[in-house]
């Protein structure tokens, strides 16, 4: 959450002048404005990804509370321990995840 909050603060900075404390009224270079906009959009994308991961972790914690952790939400079968070690918040077994990615689940 701390990382997401820091990213949000960075993405929502006012302007290059406000952030740097520059009080001059000299117009900014268009390339600088474009770079700032790209960085802001990139940071917003990171925020969305991190928030999605946090939601998945919260859902995994809920599955632990409900004694459903480690079970595939699609087929109900066990998720292999190696998969859970790699991605502890996994919701699908490998076969169901493949089917989901192909759009057949």
Number of C-alpha atoms within 10 A of each C-alpha: 9 7 10 18 11 11 18 17 12 15 20 11 11 10 12 13 14 10 10 8 9 10 8 7 7 8 7 10 8 9 9 11 13 11 11 15 14 12 14 18 13 12 19 18 14 16 19 13 13 16 14 12 13 15 13 16 16 13 16 19 16 13 17 12 10 9 10 15 21 23 18 20 17 13 11 12 13 15 20 14 11 9 15 16 10 9 11 16 21 22 21 24 21 15 12 19 17 13 12 13 9 9 8 9 11
